[in-house]
Amino acid sequence: MQGLRHPMNENGSISLLTFELYLSGCMSLKEKRSIIQPILARLHKEFNISISEIAYQDRWEMARLGCVVVSNDGRYNQKILAEVLNYLSAHFLKVEVIQSQIESR
């Protein structure tokens, strides 16, 4: 089919934020879930992002989360993901961001 192009090549951008959290004093996986679930729900609601825990599911004091934003502007995506980190630090004082990375395509 001539003339068809993949739409993401022309006007779409996908950006991924991954970050690791340290949950000081967390003593069980149940306690960890009680901290992580509100973070996932709140960030999804506030920023309209897809977010999930992607690693360390079996460790009490660590979590790695991944957030994805899709739009037609990569700079906008990066701005939103930077705001996610700022919001997290300001509103969830029981967690510490120990590493973060933003990638865009």
C-alpha positions as CSV (number, residue, x, y, z in Angstrom):
1,M,0.0,0.0,0.0
2,Q,1.7,3.1,-1.2
3,G,1.5,6.3,0.8
4,L,0.9,4.7,4.2
5,R,3.3,5.6,6.9
6,H,3.7,4.7,10.6
7,P,2.1,7.7,12.4
8,M,4.7,7.7,15.2
9,N,7.4,8.5,12.7
10,E,5.9,11.8,11.7
11,N,4.1,13.4,14.6
12,G,4.2,11.3,17.7
13,S,6.5,11.0,20.7
14,I,6.7,8.4,23.4
15,S,8.6,9.2,26.6
16,L,9.5,6.9,29.5
17,L,10.5,7.9,33.0
18,T,11.9,5.2,35.2
19,F,12.8,5.8,38.8
20,E,13.8,3.9,41.9
21,L,12.3,4.6,45.3
22,Y,13.7,3.9,48.7
23,L,10.9,3.3,51.3
24,S,12.6,3.9,54.6
25,G,11.4,1.8,57.4
26,C,9.1,-0.4,55.3
27,M,8.9,-3.8,57.0
28,S,6.7,-5.9,54.8
29,L,5.3,-6.3,51.2
30,K,1.9,-5.4,52.5
31,E,3.2,-2.1,53.9
32,K,5.1,-1.5,50.7
33,R,1.8,-1.9,48.7
34,S,0.1,0.5,51.0
35,I,2.7,3.1,50.1
36,I,3.1,2.4,46.4
37,Q,-0.6,2.0,45.4
38,P,-1.6,5.6,46.4
39,I,1.5,6.9,44.5
40,L,0.5,5.0,41.3
41,A,-3.2,6.2,41.5
42,R,-2.3,9.8,42.3
43,L,0.3,10.2,39.6
44,H,-2.0,8.6,37.0
45,K,-4.8,10.9,38.0
46,E,-2.8,14.1,38.2
47,F,-0.7,13.7,35.1
48,N,-2.8,11.4,32.9
49,I,0.2,9.0,32.6
50,S,0.5,5.2,32.4
51,I,2.4,4.1,35.5
52,S,3.4,0.7,37.0
53,E,5.8,-0.9,39.3
54,I,8.3,-2.6,37.1
55,A,10.9,-4.1,39.4
56,Y,11.8,-5.1,43.0
57,Q,8.3,-6.4,43.6
58,D,9.8,-8.8,46.2
59,R,11.9,-6.2,48.1
60,W,10.3,-4.3,51.0
61,E,12.3,-1.1,50.9
62,M,12.8,-0.6,47.2
63,A,10.5,0.0,44.2
64,R,11.2,0.8,40.6
65,L,8.3,2.5,38.8
66,G,7.9,3.3,35.1
67,C,5.8,6.1,33.6
68,V,4.9,6.6,30.0
69,V,3.6,9.7,28.2
70,V,2.5,9.7,24.5
71,S,1.8,13.0,22.7
72,N,2.8,14.8,19.5
73,D,5.6,16.8,21.3
74,G,8.6,15.3,22.9
75,R,9.5,18.4,24.8
76,Y,6.0,18.4,26.4
77,N,6.5,14.8,27.4
78,Q,9.8,15.5,29.1
79,K,8.3,18.5,30.9
80,I,5.4,16.4,32.2
81,L,7.8,13.6,33.4
82,A,10.0,16.2,35.2
83,E,6.9,17.5,36.9
84,V,6.0,14.0,38.0
85,L,9.3,13.7,39.8
86,N,8.9,17.1,41.4
87,Y,5.3,16.3,42.5
88,L,6.4,13.0,43.9
89,S,9.1,14.6,46.0
90,A,6.7,17.3,47.3
91,H,3.7,15.1,48.1
92,F,5.1,11.7,49.1
93,L,7.5,12.4,51.9
94,K,7.9,8.7,53.0
95,V,9.7,7.8,49.8
96,E,13.1,9.0,48.4
97,V,13.9,9.0,44.7
98,I,17.3,7.5,44.5
99,Q,17.7,7.3,40.7
100,S,15.7,8.5,37.7
101,Q,16.0,8.5,33.9
102,I,13.9,10.0,31.1
103,E,14.0,8.5,27.6
104,S,12.2,9.7,24.5
105,R,11.5,8.2,21.1
